[in-house]
Amino acid sequence: MKTLIIFFLASFLLFPIEAQHSRENFFGMWTISIEDGTVGWLNVHKDKGYLDAELLWVGGSVTPVSNVYFRDDNKLIVTRSNERTIKQGEVVRKFMNNQVLCFSIENDSIKGVSFLPQQDGMSVKETKFIGWKLPKPTTPPDLSKVVFGNPIKLFNGVDLSGWELIDPKQTNGFKVEDGILVNDPVQNKESHISYGNIRTINEFEDFNLKLEVSVPEGSNSGIYLRGLYEIQVLDSYGRELDSHNMGAVYSRITPSMPAEKPAGEWQVLDITLYKRHVTVRLNGKEIISNKPVLGPTGGAISADVDKAGPIYLQGDHGKVMYRNIVLTPILK
C-alpha cells in the first residue's frame, strides 16, 4: 500500500492535473485580439436551453455562428460558413467555406486558433488569438452631469496635419480641396490600388464629436470612435431602418428614426461617446439615445474597450467629403 501511495504522489508531481474549468466560464462577451493586428468579438449564451453564439471576425457585421459546441469543459468550438461559387468550364460548383475557431480558457482570458481553408482548398490559414471577458455595460450615464474640456479642431481646412495613414504601405486617397477634406479612391484599369484609412495622431478617451459630411449617391464610408466603434456614413436616404444606415453604430445599433438627407447634401453628425454608451444626433434629430455598445465593430484597430484611441476615417470604400471636424473631450 505504501508503495502504491508513493507511485500516485510521483505521478501527480510529474504530470500535474490541468486546472478544471466550468463550461459556464465561456458564457458572456469576449473581445478578441488577433495576431495579425485585427479584432474580433464573441458572445456565448443559451437560447431556450440551446447553446448559441454571435461572432465578429476582423470585418463585416456581427452575425450568428453556423455552429457552436463544447469538446470538453475547456474547449469551445465555433464554426462560421460562407458560400462560394466556382465556375469550371460549363459547370458551376457551390462550396461552403467553413472557418473553425477553437477556444480554450486560461486564467481569466481565452486563447485559440482559427482554421480557414484557402480558396483553392489546398491549404489552411491558421491564425492565433487571445481575448478577454467584457464586463456588461453600466447603466446609462447621466449626460447632464458631464463636464467638457476645450474643443479641439481636428481638421484645419488647409492640409492633413494631425492625421496619418493607419497602414503607411497603402495609398492615401484623402486630400484638401477648398477647405474640404475629400476622399476619392479612384481605381485605374491597369492594377488595383489599395487605399488606406486615416487616423488622428492624437488619441482620446470619451468625447463629443461634431462634423459635417457629404456622401455622393451610392457611396459609403465610416467614422471610427477611439478606433473601436464605426458610425456608418452611407447614402441610405429613403431606405428602411437598419443597423447599416447613416448614423448607425455599424451592425450593432439601429437608428430609432430616419434622419438622412438626400445624397450629395451636407449632413451634420453630433456624436457623444461616454462610458461605452453612444448618443448620435443626425441633422438635429437624436437617432441613438445613450445606448450601450456591446463590443467593437468590424474594422476596429483595438480590442481594448477601456483604452484611449484615435478617430479614424475609412478611405477604402467610396467618395466622401468632411468639414468642420471638432472634438470636445469629456473631463474625468
PLY file of the C-alpha trace (Angstrom):
ply
format ascii 1.0
element vertex 332
property float x
property float y
property float z
element edge 331
property int vertex1
property int vertex2
end_header
0.00 0.00 0.00
2.85 2.39 0.88
4.45 1.72 -2.50
1.13 2.44 -4.26
0.70 5.80 -2.45
4.25 6.83 -3.38
3.50 5.92 -7.03
0.41 8.14 -7.10
2.25 11.03 -5.47
5.05 10.76 -8.01
2.53 10.65 -10.86
0.85 13.80 -9.55
4.16 15.67 -9.37
5.35 14.53 -12.81
2.01 15.00 -14.56
0.10 17.84 -12.83
-3.61 17.86 -13.34
-4.80 20.74 -15.57
-6.90 23.40 -13.91
-10.53 22.49 -14.08
-12.93 24.85 -15.80
-16.68 25.03 -15.93
-18.34 25.42 -19.29
-20.23 28.32 -17.78
-16.94 30.25 -17.77
-17.24 30.63 -21.56
-20.61 32.34 -21.31
-20.69 36.08 -21.91
-19.00 38.53 -24.25
-15.32 38.42 -25.21
-13.21 40.96 -27.07
-10.51 39.30 -29.17
-7.06 40.44 -30.30
-5.96 38.55 -33.42
-2.25 38.06 -34.11
-2.33 39.96 -37.42
-3.46 43.12 -35.60
-7.16 42.78 -36.36
-10.02 42.44 -33.88
-12.84 40.01 -33.13
-15.71 39.62 -30.66
-17.65 36.61 -29.38
-20.86 36.31 -27.38
-21.70 32.87 -25.95
-25.09 32.22 -24.37
-28.01 29.83 -24.10
-31.18 30.42 -26.10
-34.19 28.37 -24.95
-31.86 25.76 -23.49
-29.58 25.53 -26.53
-26.03 26.82 -26.80
-25.71 29.73 -29.23
-23.20 32.44 -30.14
-22.61 35.53 -32.25
-19.25 36.33 -33.78
-17.44 39.30 -35.29
-14.24 38.39 -37.08
-11.99 41.16 -38.47
-14.52 42.98 -40.71
-18.15 42.99 -41.67
-21.05 42.56 -39.28
-21.79 40.72 -36.07
-23.51 37.51 -37.21
-24.87 34.29 -35.67
-22.39 31.42 -35.92
-23.10 28.33 -38.00
-22.39 26.01 -35.10
-21.07 26.13 -31.55
-20.37 23.23 -29.20
-18.15 22.05 -26.36
-15.46 19.48 -27.00
-14.86 19.32 -23.25
-15.03 21.64 -20.25
-12.12 23.72 -21.57
-12.64 23.56 -25.33
-15.29 25.51 -27.21
-15.58 25.03 -30.98
-17.19 27.71 -33.16
-17.76 27.48 -36.91
-18.98 30.03 -39.41
-19.75 29.29 -43.05
-19.67 31.29 -46.26
-20.91 30.01 -49.59
-18.59 30.44 -52.57
-19.16 29.68 -56.22
-16.56 28.38 -58.67
-17.14 28.03 -62.41
-15.32 25.10 -64.00
-15.97 25.38 -67.72
-19.71 24.99 -68.12
-20.10 23.56 -64.63
-20.87 25.83 -61.69
-19.94 24.40 -58.30
-21.05 25.77 -54.94
-18.95 25.19 -51.84
-19.33 26.02 -48.17
-16.15 27.61 -46.83
-16.13 26.65 -43.15
-13.95 28.58 -40.73
-13.32 26.72 -37.47
-12.29 28.55 -34.29
-11.06 26.61 -31.25
-11.29 28.44 -27.91
-9.84 27.49 -24.53
-9.75 29.37 -21.23
-6.51 30.21 -19.47
-6.90 32.05 -16.16
-9.31 34.92 -16.92
-8.68 35.05 -20.66
-9.32 32.94 -23.73
-6.90 31.87 -26.41
-7.17 29.80 -29.53
-6.60 29.22 -33.20
-8.69 29.94 -36.29
-8.52 27.49 -39.20
-9.64 28.99 -42.53
-9.45 26.90 -45.73
-7.94 28.81 -48.65
-9.92 29.31 -51.86
-8.11 26.54 -53.76
-8.69 24.04 -50.96
-5.01 23.10 -50.93
-4.07 24.76 -47.65
-5.43 26.18 -44.42
-4.62 29.55 -42.88
-4.01 29.21 -39.14
-4.33 32.36 -37.03
-3.77 32.59 -33.28
-5.69 34.93 -31.00
-6.25 35.89 -27.38
-9.27 37.50 -25.73
-10.69 38.99 -22.54
-14.11 38.85 -20.92
-16.04 42.08 -21.39
-17.95 43.37 -18.37
-21.53 44.26 -19.09
-22.01 47.99 -19.79
-23.03 50.08 -16.83
-26.46 51.66 -16.60
-26.74 54.64 -18.99
-24.63 57.50 -17.63
-26.23 60.81 -16.74
-25.13 63.04 -19.62
-26.44 66.14 -17.86
-23.56 65.84 -15.38
-20.81 65.51 -18.00
-18.10 68.17 -17.87
-16.43 69.02 -21.19
-12.97 70.38 -21.84
-11.86 72.73 -24.59
-12.86 71.93 -28.20
-10.12 70.56 -30.45
-10.24 71.28 -34.18
-9.20 68.01 -35.81
-9.15 69.33 -39.38
-7.60 72.73 -40.13
-9.08 73.12 -43.61
-5.63 73.52 -45.15
-3.79 70.20 -45.04
-3.70 66.80 -43.32
-1.77 67.97 -40.27
-2.63 65.75 -37.29
-3.64 62.81 -39.49
-1.73 59.81 -40.82
-2.36 56.57 -42.69
-3.03 53.60 -40.42
-1.05 51.46 -42.87
1.73 53.55 -44.46
2.12 50.96 -47.23
-1.30 51.89 -48.63
-2.25 54.83 -50.83
-3.77 57.92 -49.22
-6.89 58.98 -51.16
-7.60 61.94 -48.85
-6.76 65.47 -49.95
-7.89 69.01 -49.13
-9.91 70.94 -51.72
-11.28 74.42 -50.98
-11.19 73.81 -47.22
-12.90 70.41 -47.50
-11.40 67.01 -46.66
-12.13 64.85 -49.72
-11.56 61.13 -50.15
-11.86 59.86 -53.72
-10.46 56.31 -54.05
-10.46 56.12 -57.85
-9.25 52.86 -59.38
-7.40 52.51 -62.68
-7.73 49.78 -65.28
-4.14 48.56 -65.09
-3.90 47.43 -61.46
-5.87 47.64 -58.23
-4.91 50.47 -55.89
-5.07 49.69 -52.18
-6.40 52.83 -50.50
-5.91 53.25 -46.75
-7.78 54.61 -43.75
-6.52 57.70 -41.96
-6.43 58.31 -38.23
-5.72 61.16 -35.86
-2.21 61.08 -34.45
-3.64 62.01 -31.06
-5.80 59.60 -29.09
-8.87 60.30 -27.00
-10.98 58.69 -24.28
-14.60 59.87 -24.03
-15.76 62.89 -26.02
-18.28 64.68 -28.18
-17.50 64.77 -31.91
-19.22 67.14 -34.31
-18.67 67.20 -38.06
-20.33 67.73 -41.40
-20.29 65.08 -44.10
-21.46 64.80 -47.71
-21.94 61.40 -49.32
-22.40 61.06 -53.11
-25.10 58.76 -54.45
-24.39 55.12 -53.64
-21.23 55.90 -51.69
-20.07 54.58 -48.34
-17.58 55.42 -45.59
-17.28 55.29 -41.82
-16.12 57.23 -38.75
-14.44 55.18 -36.01
-14.60 56.34 -32.41
-11.39 55.50 -30.47
-10.58 53.14 -33.35
-13.25 50.80 -31.93
-16.77 51.72 -32.97
-17.83 52.62 -36.50
-20.51 55.25 -37.05
-21.82 54.41 -40.50
-21.58 57.00 -43.28
-23.79 55.90 -46.18
-26.18 57.12 -48.82
-29.19 55.45 -47.18
-31.81 58.13 -47.85
-35.25 56.54 -48.27
-34.23 53.11 -47.00
-35.95 51.19 -44.21
-34.34 51.46 -40.78
-31.30 49.23 -40.46
-28.15 48.91 -38.36
-26.10 49.67 -41.50
-27.75 53.02 -42.30
-26.34 56.52 -41.95
-25.56 57.31 -38.30
-25.90 53.71 -37.06
-23.27 52.02 -34.90
-22.38 49.58 -37.66
-24.28 46.27 -37.30
-24.83 46.95 -33.58
-27.27 49.82 -33.00
-30.09 50.74 -35.38
-31.21 54.39 -35.51
-34.59 54.98 -33.89
-35.77 57.08 -36.85
-34.60 58.07 -40.32
-32.89 61.48 -40.42
-30.77 61.28 -43.57
-30.71 63.90 -46.29
-30.52 63.03 -49.99
-27.14 62.10 -51.47
-24.77 64.99 -52.06
-26.20 67.28 -49.38
-24.19 68.31 -46.34
-25.30 66.49 -43.20
-24.45 67.17 -39.56
-23.37 64.43 -37.14
-23.20 65.11 -33.40
-21.80 62.07 -31.56
-21.12 61.53 -27.85
-19.17 58.52 -26.56
-19.19 58.16 -22.77
-18.65 55.05 -20.63
-19.25 52.69 -23.58
-22.55 54.42 -24.39
-23.22 56.29 -27.62
-25.58 59.12 -28.46
-25.95 60.19 -32.11
-27.77 63.23 -33.45
-28.12 63.36 -37.24
-29.27 66.61 -38.80
-30.65 67.77 -35.46
-32.57 64.58 -34.66
-31.48 62.19 -31.90
-31.38 58.79 -33.60
-29.39 56.90 -30.92
-30.02 57.87 -27.30
-27.31 56.91 -24.81
-27.24 53.25 -25.92
-24.56 50.75 -24.80
-22.11 49.44 -27.39
-21.56 45.77 -26.58
-18.22 45.45 -28.36
-16.00 46.55 -31.25
-17.35 46.81 -34.78
-15.82 45.36 -37.94
-12.60 47.12 -38.91
-11.67 48.06 -35.33
-7.95 48.53 -34.73
-8.02 47.82 -30.99
-9.65 45.13 -28.85
-9.28 47.12 -25.62
-12.58 48.91 -24.94
-11.07 50.82 -21.99
-8.11 52.27 -23.88
-7.92 55.70 -25.47
-7.82 55.64 -29.26
-7.91 57.75 -32.41
-10.68 59.00 -34.63
-10.26 57.22 -37.94
-11.94 57.69 -41.29
-12.45 54.93 -43.84
-10.66 55.61 -47.07
-11.05 52.32 -48.94
-14.79 52.39 -49.69
-16.16 55.31 -51.69
-16.00 59.04 -52.24
-16.89 61.16 -49.22
-16.31 64.74 -48.03
-15.85 66.09 -44.49
-15.58 69.55 -42.97
-15.75 71.29 -39.57
-14.45 68.28 -37.57
-14.35 69.28 -33.90
-13.80 67.02 -30.88
-14.54 68.13 -27.32
-13.09 65.81 -24.66
-15.04 64.78 -21.60
-13.18 65.54 -18.40
-12.90 62.74 -15.84
0 1
1 2
2 3
3 4
4 5
5 6
6 7
7 8
8 9
9 10
10 11
11 12
12 13
13 14
14 15
15 16
16 17
17 18
18 19
19 20
20 21
21 22
22 23
23 24
24 25
25 26
26 27
27 28
28 29
29 30
30 31
31 32
32 33
33 34
34 35
35 36
36 37
37 38
38 39
39 40
40 41
41 42
42 43
43 44
44 45
45 46
46 47
47 48
48 49
49 50
50 51
51 52
52 53
53 54
54 55
55 56
56 57
57 58
58 59
59 60
60 61
61 62
62 63
63 64
64 65
65 66
66 67
67 68
68 69
69 70
70 71
71 72
72 73
73 74
74 75
75 76
76 77
77 78
78 79
79 80
80 81
81 82
82 83
83 84
84 85
85 86
86 87
87 88
88 89
89 90
90 91
91 92
92 93
93 94
94 95
95 96
96 97
97 98
98 99
99 100
100 101
101 102
102 103
103 104
104 105
105 106
106 107
107 108
108 109
109 110
110 111
111 112
112 113
113 114
114 115
115 116
116 117
117 118
118 119
119 120
120 121
121 122
122 123
123 124
124 125
125 126
126 127
127 128
128 129
129 130
130 131
131 132
132 133
133 134
134 135
135 136
136 137
137 138
138 139
139 140
140 141
141 142
142 143
143 144
144 145
145 146
146 147
147 148
148 149
149 150
150 151
151 152
152 153
153 154
154 155
155 156
156 157
157 158
158 159
159 160
160 161
161 162
162 163
163 164
164 165
165 166
166 167
167 168
168 169
169 170
170 171
171 172
172 173
173 174
174 175
175 176
176 177
177 178
178 179
179 180
180 181
181 182
182 183
183 184
184 185
185 186
186 187
187 188
188 189
189 190
190 191
191 192
192 193
193 194
194 195
195 196
196 197
197 198
198 199
199 200
200 201
201 202
202 203
203 204
204 205
205 206
206 207
207 208
208 209
209 210
210 211
211 212
212 213
213 214
214 215
215 216
216 217
217 218
218 219
219 220
220 221
221 222
222 223
223 224
224 225
225 226
226 227
227 228
228 229
229 230
230 231
231 232
232 233
233 234
234 235
235 236
236 237
237 238
238 239
239 240
240 241
241 242
242 243
243 244
244 245
245 246
246 247
247 248
248 249
249 250
250 251
251 252
252 253
253 254
254 255
255 256
256 257
257 258
258 259
259 260
260 261
261 262
262 263
263 264
264 265
265 266
266 267
267 268
268 269
269 270
270 271
271 272
272 273
273 274
274 275
275 276
276 277
277 278
278 279
279 280
280 281
281 282
282 283
283 284
284 285
285 286
286 287
287 288
288 289
289 290
290 291
291 292
292 293
293 294
294 295
295 296
296 297
297 298
298 299
299 300
300 301
301 302
302 303
303 304
304 305
305 306
306 307
307 308
308 309
309 310
310 311
311 312
312 313
313 314
314 315
315 316
316 317
317 318
318 319
319 320
320 321
321 322
322 323
323 324
324 325
325 326
326 327
327 328
328 329
329 330
330 331
